[in-house]
Every structure is written in structure tokens, then in C-alpha cells.
Amino acid sequence: MSIEKILAISGKPGLYALKLQTRTGFVAESLTDGKKVTVGLRSNVSLLSEISVYTYDGEVRLAEVFKAIAEKEDNGAAISHKEDNATLETYFREVLPEFDEDRVYASDIKKILNWYNMLQAKGLVNKSEEISTEETEAPAEEEAKTEK
């Protein structure tokens, strides 16, 4: 998935694409309106490629969740993040049946669906793309451990 340089910045709505690193922080461009913002090093910033969702068996990368949503929706938009909590949890259970209900809150599901719809509108997620190598190396390591 092509979310390697997509950021969520605390206190700012929407998602941002990392454009340039500077001495005092970096420059990011909003995916919604294209405006560029300067973000200092003290800001709380998360790379989407580093975010995972808790499951009963461990954690699942956000890119894999996005791919599962894309498969369910045939590369279309997901349901609105503004639906009621019960509807969101039912939908998310269809996408990721083993998500940990005690540690994944309705607010998290809303964020994930909102992000997916933003990225899908920009053509940054789809069901046919391979997930980056960083995300596929971990299962290969686990298989090697079980073979020994």
C-alpha cells in the first residue's frame, strides 16, 4: 500500500503527505485541500504505516486493514464514519473479525474508516496492491521460528 509517507498530525484534522524534512521539523501537504503546513518536532505525529490495530492474536497493520476494507467494498468507499457506534462495530467486525473489542474503541474505528475514505478518494488504497515488504517480513520470520 502506498501509505508510507502519510501522516496523522495531532490537533489537525485530516491526513497529510510528508513533503520535505527541515532542520526544525517538516513540511506536510493536506490530502483534503492541498495546503502545506509546517510541523515542528514537538508535534505529535503518526505515520499510518506504523499504526496497528489490536486483535486477540496480536496486532494487524493498518495497511492490511485498509486492504481488507478495499476487498469488502470492491475498491469503493466504506460506510461513513458518522454512523452510530453499533453499526460501525458490526461493519468493522466484518472487515476484521478478530479485532479486540476491549482495546479498539468506536473512536478508533471512526478514525480508521474516515482515513480509509480519504485515502480511497485519492486512489492511495486498493485491494490488488501488495503490502510493503516491511509488513510481510514479520510473518516470514514467525514461520521460520515455527519450522525450527
Backbone bond lengths (Angstrom), bond angles and torsions (degrees), N, CA, C in turn:
res aa  C-N    CA-C-N  psi(-1)  N-CA   C-N-CA  omega(-1)  CA-C   N-CA-C  phi
1 M - - - 1.449 - - 1.524 108.28 -
2 S 1.271 115.77 152.25 1.452 120.17 -175.42 1.528 111.21 -99.49
3 I 1.327 116.77 54.52 1.467 120.47 178.92 1.524 111.01 -113.40
4 E 1.318 116.38 19.78 1.461 121.41 -175.64 1.525 112.85 -61.29
5 K 1.328 117.86 -35.10 1.466 120.79 -176.40 1.522 111.80 -116.73
6 I 1.333 116.69 28.76 1.460 121.66 177.25 1.530 108.15 -98.91
7 L 1.325 116.27 132.04 1.462 122.35 -173.88 1.523 111.88 -119.30
8 A 1.321 114.95 148.76 1.456 122.47 166.43 1.524 105.20 -113.08
9 I 1.326 116.65 123.34 1.458 121.67 -177.06 1.517 108.51 -108.86
10 S 1.323 116.31 122.53 1.453 121.50 -179.69 1.522 110.43 -60.74
11 G 1.332 116.15 132.39 1.452 121.09 179.29 1.512 114.23 88.76
12 K 1.336 117.12 -5.77 1.466 121.07 178.58 1.527 108.27 -123.08
13 P 1.331 117.14 133.91 1.464 119.61 -178.91 1.526 112.08 -74.09
14 G 1.314 115.99 152.34 1.463 120.68 174.57 1.513 113.98 83.05
15 L 1.316 113.91 -169.41 1.458 122.60 -179.80 1.522 109.17 -117.19
16 Y 1.327 115.00 157.26 1.454 121.09 -176.42 1.521 109.94 -133.56
17 A 1.329 115.54 146.67 1.458 121.63 174.66 1.523 107.92 -97.99
18 L 1.329 116.55 130.45 1.462 121.92 177.98 1.519 108.25 -70.58
19 K 1.331 116.16 123.40 1.463 120.47 -177.71 1.519 112.97 -107.74
20 L 1.329 117.03 -44.67 1.456 120.36 -171.51 1.513 110.01 -154.17
21 Q 1.315 116.70 134.87 1.457 120.21 175.18 1.521 108.17 -95.38
22 T 1.339 115.44 135.37 1.458 120.38 179.66 1.521 109.43 -117.83
23 R 1.308 115.70 178.00 1.455 121.15 -179.42 1.531 111.13 -65.85
24 T 1.322 117.84 -33.80 1.469 121.77 -175.93 1.521 113.50 -105.70
25 G 1.289 118.99 7.67 1.465 121.73 -178.94 1.508 110.46 158.05
26 F 1.333 116.75 -128.33 1.457 120.14 177.68 1.517 110.54 -160.40
27 V 1.321 114.44 167.73 1.459 122.34 177.80 1.532 106.88 -109.24
28 A 1.323 115.47 131.83 1.462 121.29 179.39 1.523 108.82 -128.23
29 E 1.341 115.48 150.35 1.461 121.22 179.62 1.519 109.09 -113.75
30 S 1.320 116.41 130.42 1.455 122.27 -179.82 1.527 109.94 -65.59
31 L 1.331 116.87 135.87 1.458 120.25 176.98 1.526 111.51 -77.24
32 T 1.328 116.84 -21.34 1.460 119.13 -177.67 1.525 112.75 -83.28
33 D 1.338 117.97 -46.41 1.463 118.69 -176.15 1.532 114.32 -120.65
34 G 1.318 118.20 -2.45 1.457 121.34 176.83 1.516 115.50 78.70
35 K 1.329 117.92 3.18 1.461 120.47 179.76 1.526 110.46 -74.35
36 K 1.312 115.20 142.43 1.459 120.44 179.04 1.519 109.38 -94.95
37 V 1.331 114.92 139.33 1.458 120.89 178.58 1.528 108.46 -129.20
38 T 1.325 115.00 148.77 1.454 120.82 174.67 1.517 107.45 -98.86
39 V 1.315 116.09 130.25 1.460 121.52 -177.36 1.517 108.54 -119.79
40 G 1.326 115.94 127.15 1.457 121.16 179.77 1.516 111.96 -78.26
41 L 1.315 115.49 166.27 1.457 121.00 -178.89 1.523 112.88 -67.64
42 R 1.317 117.89 -19.31 1.462 120.92 -178.76 1.521 113.15 -83.10
43 S 1.318 117.69 -10.36 1.466 121.10 179.66 1.521 110.14 -70.71
44 N 1.322 115.19 148.46 1.457 120.88 176.96 1.527 108.32 -86.60
45 V 1.329 116.41 109.19 1.458 122.58 -174.63 1.524 109.04 -124.23
46 S 1.335 116.05 138.41 1.463 120.97 177.81 1.519 109.77 -124.16
47 L 1.319 116.50 130.78 1.462 121.59 171.38 1.525 107.38 -80.39
48 L 1.325 117.88 130.40 1.462 119.78 -179.36 1.529 111.82 -61.76
49 S 1.326 116.66 -30.14 1.464 120.01 179.83 1.523 112.37 -67.91
50 E 1.336 117.88 -15.40 1.463 121.68 -179.76 1.528 113.21 -100.26
51 I 1.324 117.88 -2.17 1.464 121.78 -177.50 1.523 109.54 -89.96
52 S 1.331 115.65 139.72 1.462 122.38 177.41 1.521 109.71 -128.38
53 V 1.331 114.95 159.70 1.459 122.09 178.04 1.525 107.52 -111.95
54 Y 1.330 116.11 132.75 1.464 120.32 179.69 1.529 111.14 -69.29
55 T 1.330 114.88 136.03 1.462 121.52 171.48 1.520 106.83 -127.25
56 Y 1.330 115.86 172.28 1.463 119.73 178.56 1.529 111.20 -67.76
57 D 1.339 117.75 -23.57 1.459 122.17 -178.54 1.522 113.30 -95.79
58 G 1.316 118.21 -6.75 1.460 121.00 -176.99 1.510 110.09 150.83
59 E 1.329 115.91 -126.23 1.457 121.47 -179.99 1.517 109.49 -134.90
60 V 1.337 115.72 149.83 1.461 122.54 177.41 1.522 107.45 -122.20
61 R 1.323 116.73 130.57 1.462 121.40 179.31 1.520 110.75 -60.28
62 L 1.320 116.45 145.83 1.448 122.03 179.67 1.532 111.33 -60.29
63 A 1.327 117.34 -34.81 1.466 120.87 178.32 1.528 110.56 -60.28
64 E 1.325 117.18 -37.80 1.466 120.87 178.61 1.521 110.85 -68.93
65 V 1.329 117.29 -36.62 1.461 121.45 176.95 1.525 109.48 -65.07
66 F 1.344 116.70 -44.04 1.464 120.56 177.67 1.526 110.81 -60.44
67 K 1.325 116.58 -40.56 1.469 120.01 179.50 1.526 110.26 -65.15
68 A 1.328 117.52 -39.30 1.468 121.16 178.41 1.530 111.05 -64.98
69 I 1.326 117.06 -38.94 1.470 120.45 176.90 1.528 109.59 -65.48
70 A 1.331 116.75 -42.95 1.470 121.04 179.47 1.530 110.79 -61.49
71 E 1.337 117.10 -39.74 1.464 120.55 177.30 1.523 110.86 -65.14
72 K 1.327 116.66 -43.15 1.471 120.68 -179.99 1.523 110.97 -63.56
73 E 1.322 116.59 -40.25 1.468 121.76 -175.48 1.524 112.88 -95.29
74 D 1.321 117.90 6.09 1.461 122.66 -178.41 1.535 110.58 52.54
75 N 1.316 115.54 50.71 1.467 125.17 -179.38 1.519 114.15 65.38
76 G 1.317 117.46 15.06 1.466 120.71 177.72 1.512 110.83 -95.34
77 A 1.328 114.86 -175.75 1.461 120.72 179.59 1.528 110.81 -75.05
78 A 1.318 115.71 149.32 1.467 121.88 176.55 1.525 108.46 -83.81
79 I 1.340 116.05 177.12 1.469 119.02 176.74 1.518 109.07 -64.89
80 S 1.303 116.08 160.60 1.459 121.20 -178.72 1.533 110.54 -66.71
81 H 1.317 115.34 143.96 1.466 120.25 177.02 1.524 111.13 -73.37
82 K 1.311 117.29 -4.51 1.462 121.34 -178.79 1.531 112.92 -93.23
83 E 1.328 117.72 4.21 1.466 121.48 176.13 1.529 109.03 -66.39
84 D 1.343 115.87 166.29 1.466 118.90 178.66 1.534 109.90 -70.63
85 N 1.322 116.11 159.93 1.466 122.01 -173.40 1.521 113.07 -58.75
86 A 1.332 118.40 -40.42 1.469 121.05 -178.99 1.527 110.62 -63.17
87 T 1.323 117.59 -41.61 1.467 121.72 178.66 1.522 110.54 -64.90
88 L 1.333 116.46 -42.40 1.467 120.58 179.61 1.521 111.49 -63.32
89 E 1.335 116.94 -43.85 1.460 120.02 -179.61 1.527 111.38 -66.16
90 T 1.335 117.84 -39.00 1.458 121.52 177.28 1.527 110.43 -62.87
91 Y 1.315 116.46 -45.14 1.466 121.53 178.59 1.523 110.52 -62.12
92 F 1.330 116.92 -46.44 1.462 120.98 -177.58 1.530 110.69 -65.63
93 R 1.314 117.62 -33.60 1.464 121.39 177.25 1.531 110.81 -65.09
94 E 1.342 117.16 -32.45 1.464 120.56 176.12 1.525 110.91 -68.80
95 V 1.321 116.47 -34.95 1.460 121.84 -178.97 1.529 111.14 -78.88
96 L 1.321 116.24 -46.11 1.464 122.52 -176.67 1.527 108.28 -133.55
97 P 1.338 117.16 82.45 1.472 120.71 -172.50 1.524 114.58 -59.67
98 E 1.326 118.41 -27.73 1.461 120.64 -174.68 1.521 113.43 -96.19
99 F 1.353 119.32 16.55 1.461 119.07 -179.86 1.530 110.40 -66.09
100 D 1.327 114.96 145.08 1.458 121.74 -176.24 1.525 109.65 -80.42
101 E 1.312 116.84 107.14 1.465 122.15 -175.16 1.529 112.52 -66.58
102 D 1.326 117.36 -22.25 1.459 120.54 179.40 1.527 112.59 -79.10
103 R 1.329 116.77 -25.31 1.464 119.59 -175.92 1.530 113.94 -113.61
104 V 1.317 117.80 -11.59 1.467 121.40 176.50 1.519 106.73 -108.40
105 Y 1.324 115.87 111.55 1.458 121.91 -174.76 1.530 111.11 -91.28
106 A 1.330 115.36 165.56 1.467 120.71 177.51 1.523 110.52 -58.29
107 S 1.331 117.63 -36.35 1.469 120.75 178.87 1.532 111.01 -63.48
108 D 1.335 117.28 -35.78 1.462 121.11 176.86 1.527 110.64 -65.87
109 I 1.332 116.32 -43.32 1.464 121.13 179.86 1.530 109.67 -63.42
110 K 1.325 116.98 -41.44 1.471 120.71 178.11 1.524 110.36 -59.74
111 K 1.338 116.24 -45.05 1.461 120.67 179.43 1.523 111.02 -61.38
112 I 1.327 116.58 -46.51 1.467 121.05 -178.35 1.525 110.80 -60.94
113 L 1.341 117.26 -46.13 1.462 120.23 -179.31 1.525 111.45 -67.48
114 N 1.326 117.01 -38.29 1.463 120.38 177.17 1.525 110.03 -63.56
115 W 1.338 117.18 -46.01 1.459 121.10 178.42 1.519 110.77 -61.97
116 Y 1.328 117.25 -44.73 1.465 120.15 179.94 1.528 110.17 -57.64
117 N 1.333 116.55 -47.55 1.467 119.37 -178.31 1.525 112.03 -63.41
118 M 1.338 117.58 -36.28 1.473 120.50 176.14 1.526 110.97 -64.52
119 L 1.332 116.03 -47.20 1.462 120.76 -178.33 1.523 111.57 -68.20
120 Q 1.333 116.90 -37.78 1.461 121.38 179.89 1.525 110.17 -65.25
121 A 1.326 117.44 -39.02 1.466 121.38 178.69 1.527 111.10 -63.76
122 K 1.323 117.22 -29.59 1.469 121.96 178.94 1.533 112.13 -90.85
123 G 1.344 117.34 -1.62 1.461 120.72 179.67 1.514 114.00 75.63
124 L 1.331 117.93 23.94 1.461 120.94 -176.95 1.526 113.88 -92.74
125 V 1.328 118.35 -8.79 1.462 120.83 176.19 1.523 108.88 -131.94
126 N 1.320 115.21 142.12 1.463 120.45 169.85 1.513 109.56 -159.94
127 K 1.316 115.73 165.63 1.461 120.58 -172.15 1.515 114.46 -76.13
128 S 1.324 118.67 -19.19 1.458 119.98 -174.21 1.521 114.14 -91.70
129 E 1.332 117.86 -13.86 1.464 119.99 -179.31 1.519 111.32 -73.26
130 E 1.314 114.26 146.38 1.457 120.02 174.27 1.521 109.01 -77.10
131 I 1.307 115.65 147.22 1.463 120.52 174.99 1.517 107.24 -79.46
132 S 1.330 116.82 144.54 1.464 121.01 -173.94 1.526 111.92 -55.51
133 T 1.331 116.04 158.18 1.453 121.73 -174.64 1.518 113.40 -62.50
134 E 1.324 118.36 -30.18 1.462 120.34 179.19 1.530 110.07 -59.33
135 E 1.313 116.28 -35.52 1.458 119.87 -175.76 1.520 112.19 -82.92
136 T 1.334 117.67 -22.22 1.456 119.37 -179.04 1.524 112.21 -93.95
137 E 1.336 118.28 -10.32 1.459 120.48 179.44 1.525 112.01 -72.77
138 A 1.307 118.62 -36.70 1.460 121.79 -176.67 1.526 112.70 -60.08
139 P 1.342 120.92 -47.01 1.461 119.21 177.43 1.528 112.45 -63.01
140 A 1.324 118.28 -34.28 1.459 121.02 178.14 1.521 110.45 -64.28
141 E 1.331 117.05 -38.65 1.465 120.42 177.17 1.518 111.15 -65.78
142 E 1.325 116.78 -39.50 1.457 120.22 178.71 1.530 110.92 -65.31
143 E 1.338 117.19 -38.70 1.458 120.56 177.85 1.525 110.46 -63.90
144 A 1.325 117.09 -39.12 1.462 120.58 179.15 1.526 110.88 -64.34
145 K 1.339 116.57 -37.47 1.463 120.38 178.98 1.525 111.19 -66.49
146 T 1.330 116.49 -39.28 1.464 119.17 -177.83 1.524 112.06 -73.67
147 E 1.331 117.66 -25.25 1.460 121.09 179.39 1.523 111.81 -73.70
148 K 1.321 117.97 -27.69 1.471 122.07 -176.34 1.473 110.63 -71.76
